[in-house]
Amino acid sequence: MSTLKPLEPGVMFWAAANPQQVIQGVKALGVRSGQLGVAGDYLLDGAAPLWKYACEAEEFTIVTVFGAYTGEDYADIPTVERTVGFIPADTRVEREARTIALSDFAAKLGVKSIAAHVGFVPHDKEHPNYIAVRDLVRRICDHAQQHGQSFTLETGQEPAETLLAFFKDVDRPNLGINFDPANMILYGTGDPIEALGVLGHHVISVHAKDGVWPDKNVPGSLGQEKPLGAGDVGIPAFVAKLKEIGYTGSVNVEREGTNPEVWRHDVGAAVELLKSLI
């Protein structure tokens, strides 16, 4: 795998049947690295050797293995609260096991970071969901540590101060943040540039994504994702803030909710925008 430059643009992409073909398509967008998203129904058994071979053959670096879970739904905020991450009690055991399996899969690839959405963390530290999720995250961190990995939580579903308090309570040195500036806007939880200043010490990986704020007249609605540079994040200020806090990892373009043709156009344009800023 190649040595990456500080703030080098990468791409968030998803696992599919032919790893080498997938990586060749991502490389065609002008990057040498990315985050590998793994859907909840993706079969991990036997997949690691194929991905490892593809990365070596294409001289491509996977910086993070990002896990999604079967049954998650991002239709609106109440649905997210009910279905995403480790908050739903009836899927907690299954999702913990899946995350442990993702850690083992990533280890076989030599990837030192795994990531996931933890879900909406309650503000009340005595809430049963808070305690259960805190302890679950501790167990995942302890398992990941055996592989020399970090476990990073995606931002957006709670204000920066709430997430920071959760970090201190979990108290694991390998717990980190995958910072997504657009999610702060899409969920209406705070200014992403300010949040990056609050959480910067814990940021291990970064998404480059853009969006606009939720409609205040529609309670529980999410904001709308936009192509990078067309939303409210302020991408030049975001990149400048990354430099200010001393972040030296890659910056991975994420674009959701589009067809493949639009995805390739928007991601390719986003990579060029980041290169011009970095």
Summary of the structure (lengths in Angstrom):
residues: 278
radius of gyration: 17.5
end to end distance: 21.7
largest distance: 51.3
contacts: 935
relative contact order: 0.14
helix: 45%
strand: 17%
